[in-house]
Amino acid sequence: MLSRTLNQINQSPWAKLVWAGVCVLALLQMVAFYKLCSSQVDRAHARESVAVEQRNALTDCLDYMNSSTISSCVRHAAGSRSAADDAGSLASRDMPHVRPAQAVLGSVVPVSYVFH
């Protein structure tokens, strides 16, 4: 079936034009696929760098601010993050939208006692 179709194309006077069109179409598809993959990789790098920056900011807040807690640092980060969300940057657009306390406190065990 396919071999008969290919033979008919090869025997026509437009054979070279048809094969050139097929090659151009294949090339365009490869370029579009490359652009899609590279944009996805760029977005993944942006998400990763934002996550690293958020962890570093939380660590710095806990280390350098007197009497800071995880929740106060998360609230402070949430306030500054809303300005970044308004800008509509690529990294903030691709980040999942979760409550800030939920994102950071998921791996933290709360402590409810005080030393005197």
N, CA and C of each residue as an Amber inpcrd file, in Angstrom:
protein
   348
   0.8160000  -1.1770000   0.0000000   0.0000000   0.0000000   0.0000000
   0.8730000   1.2590000   0.0000000   1.7380000   1.3590000   0.9790000
   2.6080000   2.5260000   1.0770000   3.6310000   2.5300000  -0.0560000
   4.1140000   1.3430000  -0.4180000   5.1120000   1.2840000  -1.4940000
   4.5060000   1.7390000  -2.8290000   3.2470000   1.4110000  -3.0630000
   2.6020000   1.8730000  -4.2900000   2.4590000   3.3840000  -4.3040000
   2.1110000   3.9620000  -3.1600000   1.9720000   5.4160000  -3.0650000
   3.3090000   6.0980000  -3.3010000   4.3660000   5.5430000  -2.6930000
   5.6940000   6.1210000  -2.8800000   6.1520000   6.0030000  -4.3320000
   5.8530000   4.8850000  -4.9800000   6.2070000   4.7210000  -6.3950000
   5.4800000   5.7220000  -7.2820000   4.2100000   6.0000000  -6.9570000
   3.4530000   6.9760000  -7.7410000   4.0340000   8.3750000  -7.5620000
   4.4660000   8.6870000  -6.3350000   5.0720000  10.0020000  -6.0860000
   6.3850000  10.1210000  -6.8520000   7.2060000   9.0630000  -6.8260000
   8.4980000   9.1020000  -7.5150000   8.3490000   9.1980000  -9.0240000
   7.2640000   8.6740000  -9.5740000   7.0750000   8.7020000 -11.0160000
   6.4510000  10.0010000 -11.5000000   5.9450000  10.8060000 -10.6030000
   5.3040000  12.0550000 -11.0290000   6.3660000  13.1200000 -11.3190000
   6.0210000  14.1220000 -12.1290000   6.9890000  15.1860000 -12.4260000
   7.2370000  16.0880000 -11.2070000   6.4040000  16.0200000 -10.2320000
   6.5340000  16.8510000  -9.0310000   7.2630000  16.1310000  -7.9040000
   7.9280000  15.0530000  -8.1930000   8.5280000  14.2140000  -7.1540000
   9.5410000  14.9800000  -6.3080000  10.4090000  15.7370000  -6.9660000
  11.4190000  16.4650000  -6.2010000  10.7830000  17.5220000  -5.3060000
   9.7360000  18.1640000  -5.8080000   9.0520000  19.1840000  -5.0220000
   8.3410000  18.5640000  -3.8160000   7.7440000  17.3980000  -4.0110000
   7.0710000  16.7180000  -2.8950000   8.0730000  16.3280000  -1.8240000
   9.2040000  15.7500000  -2.2440000  10.2040000  15.3340000  -1.2540000
  10.8390000  16.5380000  -0.5650000  11.0050000  17.6300000  -1.2790000
  11.5250000  18.8520000  -0.6530000  10.5330000  19.3680000   0.3960000
   9.2440000  19.3030000   0.0630000   8.2190000  19.7200000   1.0390000
   8.2120000  18.8380000   2.2700000   8.3800000  17.5400000   2.0690000
   8.4290000  16.6160000   3.2080000   9.6440000  16.9160000   4.0900000
  10.7870000  17.1800000   3.4650000  12.0080000  17.4940000   4.2300000
  11.8580000  18.8050000   4.9970000  11.2660000  19.8110000   4.3540000
  11.0580000  21.0960000   5.0390000  10.1090000  20.9210000   6.2160000
   9.0610000  20.1550000   6.0310000   8.1090000  19.9060000   7.1100000
   8.7720000  19.1760000   8.2730000   9.5960000  18.1760000   7.9700000
  10.3010000  17.4450000   9.0260000  11.2770000  18.3610000   9.7610000
  11.9630000  19.2210000   9.0240000  12.9040000  20.1560000   9.6400000
  12.1750000  21.1460000  10.5490000  11.0450000  21.6590000  10.0920000
  10.2600000  22.5860000  10.9140000   9.7640000  21.9110000  12.1890000
   9.3620000  20.6610000  12.0940000   8.9190000  19.9380000  13.2850000
  10.0730000  19.7320000  14.2670000  11.2590000  19.4640000  13.7640000
  12.4170000  19.2860000  14.6480000  12.7810000  20.5940000  15.3360000
  12.7140000  21.7090000  14.6190000  13.0090000  23.0110000  15.2160000
  11.9780000  23.3500000  16.2850000  10.7090000  23.1030000  16.0060000
   9.6610000  23.3820000  16.9880000   9.8340000  22.5080000  18.2270000
  10.1940000  21.2590000  18.0550000  10.4100000  20.3650000  19.1930000
  11.6030000  20.8200000  20.0200000  12.6780000  21.2670000  19.3670000
  13.8470000  21.7750000  20.0800000  13.4860000  23.0150000  20.8940000
  12.7260000  23.9310000  20.2990000  12.3250000  25.1410000  21.0240000
  11.4460000  24.7850000  22.2160000  10.5520000  23.8440000  22.0580000
   9.6940000  23.4140000  23.1600000  10.5220000  22.8260000  24.2920000
  11.4470000  21.9500000  23.9560000  12.2840000  21.3200000  24.9890000
  13.1710000  22.3410000  25.6920000  13.7560000  23.2580000  24.9450000
  14.6340000  24.2400000  25.5700000  13.8530000  25.1920000  26.4660000
  12.6230000  25.5440000  26.0860000  11.8290000  26.4090000  26.9680000
  11.4310000  25.6810000  28.2440000  11.1480000  24.3880000  28.1450000
  10.8200000  23.6210000  29.3430000  12.0290000  23.5050000  30.2650000
  13.2060000  23.3360000  29.6980000  14.4240000  23.2660000  30.5120000
  14.6900000  24.6070000  31.1800000  14.4850000  25.7050000  30.4620000
  14.6690000  27.0340000  31.0510000  13.7030000  27.2640000  32.2020000
  12.4600000  26.8580000  32.0460000  11.4830000  27.0050000  33.1300000
  11.8590000  26.1470000  34.3310000  12.3540000  24.9530000  34.0880000
  12.7640000  24.0930000  35.2020000  13.9440000  24.7090000  35.9520000
  14.8920000  25.2850000  35.2290000  16.0160000  25.9660000  35.8820000
  15.5290000  27.1580000  36.6950000  14.5700000  27.8970000  36.1620000
  14.0360000  29.0480000  36.8860000  13.3250000  28.6070000  38.1590000
  12.5290000  27.5340000  38.0800000  11.8430000  27.0270000  39.2750000
  12.8430000  26.5530000  40.3140000  13.8920000  25.8750000  39.8590000
  14.9010000  25.3720000  40.7860000  15.6330000  26.5230000  41.4740000
  15.9740000  27.5460000  40.7180000  16.6950000  28.6660000  41.3300000
  15.8030000  29.4280000  42.3030000  14.5060000  29.5500000  42.0040000
  13.5910000  30.2120000  42.9360000  13.4680000  29.4000000  44.2200000
  13.3850000  28.0930000  44.1020000  13.2860000  27.2540000  45.2930000
  14.5490000  27.3560000  46.1520000  15.7110000  27.3860000  45.5260000
  16.9650000  27.5240000  46.2690000  17.0250000  28.8910000  46.9470000
  16.6100000  29.9360000  46.2360000  16.6060000  31.2680000  46.8260000
  15.6540000  31.3480000  48.0120000  14.5000000  30.6940000  47.9220000
  13.5520000  30.7080000  49.0360000  14.1290000  29.9870000  50.2460000
  14.7830000  28.8600000  50.0240000  15.4080000  28.1530000  51.1520000
  16.5090000  28.9870000  51.7730000  17.3190000  29.6310000  50.9340000
  18.3930000  30.4720000  51.4620000  17.8390000  31.6700000  52.2220000
  16.7650000  32.2720000  51.7160000  16.1670000  33.4140000  52.3990000
  15.6060000  33.0020000  53.7540000  14.9680000  31.8430000  53.8250000
  14.4420000  31.3730000  55.1040000  15.5750000  31.0890000  56.0840000
  16.6350000  30.4750000  55.6150000  17.7840000  30.1900000  56.4720000
  18.4290000  31.4790000  56.9630000  18.6060000  32.4460000  56.0690000
  19.1880000  33.7270000  56.4750000  18.3040000  34.4520000  57.4730000
  17.0000000  34.4060000  57.2500000  16.0720000  35.0540000  58.1700000
  16.1780000  34.4380000  59.5570000  16.2360000  33.1170000  59.6160000
  16.3300000  32.4460000  60.9160000  17.6800000  32.6910000  61.5740000
  18.7380000  32.7990000  60.7880000  20.0760000  32.9750000  61.3500000
  20.3450000  34.3960000  61.8300000  19.8920000  35.3860000  61.0640000
  20.3530000  36.7440000  61.3020000  19.3420000  37.6560000  61.9760000
  18.0830000  37.3060000  62.0110000  17.1000000  38.1590000  62.6800000
  16.8830000  37.6520000  64.1010000  16.9930000  38.5590000  65.0530000
  16.8020000  38.1860000  66.4500000  15.3610000  37.7800000  66.7010000
  15.1910000  36.7530000  67.5030000  13.8920000  36.2010000  67.9100000
  12.9670000  35.9310000  66.7320000  13.5200000  35.4440000  65.6470000
  12.6850000  35.0920000  64.5010000  12.2730000  33.6260000  64.6180000
  11.1050000  33.3540000  64.1030000  10.5990000  31.9830000  64.0700000
  10.3700000  31.6060000  62.6150000  10.1000000  30.3510000  62.4030000
   9.8490000  29.8960000  61.0310000   8.6100000  30.5820000  60.4790000
   7.5590000  30.6850000  61.2920000   6.3280000  31.2900000  60.7780000
   6.5000000  32.7770000  60.5060000   7.2790000  33.4960000  61.3450000
   7.4810000  34.9290000  61.0690000   8.3090000  35.1170000  59.8020000
   9.2780000  34.2620000  59.5800000  10.0740000  34.3610000  58.3540000
   9.2420000  34.0020000  57.1260000   8.3530000  33.0310000  57.2650000
   7.4850000  32.6550000  56.1430000   6.5200000  33.7870000  55.8260000
   5.9550000  34.4340000  56.8630000   5.0650000  35.5780000  56.6260000
   5.8230000  36.7100000  55.9470000   7.0360000  36.9570000  56.3810000
   7.8490000  38.0090000  55.7740000   8.1510000  37.6720000  54.3050000
   8.4460000  36.4150000  54.0280000   8.7190000  35.9930000  52.6500000
   7.4570000  36.0600000  51.7970000   6.3020000  35.7440000  52.3890000
   5.0480000  35.7950000  51.6310000   4.7180000  37.2240000  51.2390000
   5.0320000  38.1810000  52.0940000   4.7860000  39.5820000  51.7660000
   5.6630000  40.0570000  50.6340000   6.9180000  39.6460000  50.6340000
   7.8130000  40.0620000  49.5560000   7.5570000  39.2700000  48.2770000
   7.0040000  38.0770000  48.4040000   6.7240000  37.2700000  47.2170000
   5.5360000  37.8240000  46.4460000   4.5890000  38.4730000  47.1260000
   3.4340000  38.9980000  46.4040000   3.8580000  40.0780000  45.4110000
   4.9110000  40.8300000  45.7320000   5.4130000  41.8170000  44.7840000
   6.0060000  41.1390000  43.5540000   6.6740000  40.0180000  43.7700000
   7.2490000  39.2880000  42.6360000   6.1480000  38.6660000  41.7830000
   5.0630000  38.2130000  42.4110000   3.9650000  37.6370000  41.6510000
   3.2810000  38.6870000  40.7780000   3.2240000  39.9310000  41.2780000
   2.6200000  40.9830000  40.4780000   3.4370000  41.2610000  39.2250000
   4.7410000  41.0590000  39.3240000   5.5990000  41.3050000  38.1670000
   5.3690000  40.2590000  37.0780000   4.8600000  39.0700000  37.4580000
   4.5620000  38.0360000  36.4730000   5.7990000  37.4140000  35.8730000
   6.8300000  37.2400000  36.6720000   8.0610000  36.6640000  36.1450000
   7.8450000  35.2020000  35.7760000   8.7210000  34.7020000  34.9470000
   8.6230000  33.3210000  34.4680000   8.7160000  32.3400000  35.6260000
   9.6340000  32.5810000  36.5480000   9.8350000  31.6470000  37.6530000
   8.6490000  31.6480000  38.6030000   8.1240000  32.8160000  38.9410000
   7.0090000  32.8590000  39.8860000   5.7320000  32.3450000  39.2380000
   5.6070000  32.4800000  37.9290000   4.4150000  31.9810000  37.2600000
   4.3600000  30.4590000  37.2620000   5.5130000  29.8110000  37.2050000
   5.5490000  28.3620000  37.1320000   5.5850000  27.6880000  38.4910000
   5.7520000  28.4600000  39.5530000   5.7830000  27.8620000  40.8890000
   4.3760000  27.4360000  41.2810000   4.2470000  26.3100000  41.9720000
   2.9190000  25.9080000  42.4220000   2.4160000  26.8700000  43.4900000
   1.1130000  27.1350000  43.4750000   0.5390000  28.0690000  44.4390000
   0.0710000  27.2990000  45.6650000   0.8520000  27.3790000  46.7330000
   0.4940000  26.7800000  48.0040000   0.6240000  27.8480000  49.0700000
  -0.0100000  27.6190000  50.1840000   0.1350000  28.5670000  51.2830000
   1.5850000  28.5430000  51.7340000   2.1890000  29.6920000  52.0480000
   3.6070000  29.7310000  52.4130000   3.9250000  28.8730000  53.6270000
   3.0660000  28.8960000  54.6260000   3.3400000  28.0920000  55.8200000
   3.3070000  26.6080000  55.4820000   2.4450000  26.2340000  54.5790000
   2.3250000  24.8360000  54.1830000   3.5740000  24.3760000  53.4380000
   4.1600000  25.2460000  52.6440000   5.3340000  24.8770000  51.8540000
   6.5490000  24.6580000  52.7360000   6.7300000  25.5040000  53.7420000
   7.9300000  25.4140000  54.5660000   7.7230000  24.4780000  55.7430000
   6.5510000  24.5240000  56.3530000   6.3290000  23.7580000  57.5710000
   6.0290000  22.2870000  57.3090000   5.9950000  21.8780000  56.0840000
   5.7180000  20.4770000  55.7930000   6.7850000  19.5450000  56.3240000
   8.0250000  20.0080000  56.4330000   9.1070000  19.1480000  56.8980000
   9.6190000  19.5640000  58.2720000   8.9260000  20.4710000  58.9670000
   9.3740000  20.9840000  60.2550000   8.4630000  20.4360000  61.3410000
   9.0630000  19.9980000  62.4500000   8.3010000  19.5170000  63.5910000
   8.1270000  20.6840000  64.5560000   6.8690000  21.0960000  64.8560000
   6.6940000  22.2160000  65.7690000   7.0560000  21.8430000  67.1960000
   7.5890000  22.8090000  67.9220000   7.9920000  22.6050000  69.3140000
   7.1280000  23.5190000  70.1530000   6.5180000  22.9710000  71.2040000
   5.5630000  23.7660000  71.9800000   6.0260000  23.9980000  73.4180000
   7.2840000  23.8350000  73.7280000   7.7550000  24.0980000  75.0770000
   8.7860000  25.2000000  75.0600000   8.9790000  25.8230000  76.2250000
   9.8750000  26.9610000  76.3270000  10.8880000  26.6630000  77.4210000
  12.1660000  26.9800000  77.1630000  13.2110000  26.8490000  78.1810000
  13.3260000  28.1480000  78.9500000  13.4890000  28.0700000  80.2930000
  13.6840000  29.2640000  81.1140000  15.0820000  29.2900000  81.6720000
